[in-house]
């Protein structure tokens, strides 16, 4: 476990993880945006308002 913390302690490795984390956040948010856009555009919504909690 100490080796893992030593690896995280190096600035070069932290910078690389920050780039990977940022790229992952961009990819996931882009995928989610596309998914919700195409889901609304392509699917038929035959639920009534009461199924969604509306009046």
C-alpha positions, 0 to 999 in steps of 0.5 A: 500500500505504501508503494501506491501512495508513493506513486500518487505522491509524485507530481508527474503521476498526479498530473497524468491522473488529473488529465485522465479524470478530466477526459473521462468527465468530458466523455461521460458528460458528452455520452449522457447528453447524446443519450438523453437527446436521442432518447427523447427524439427517438422514443415514444412516451406513452406514459400519462402525466400521473405516471411521471408525478404530474397532475 
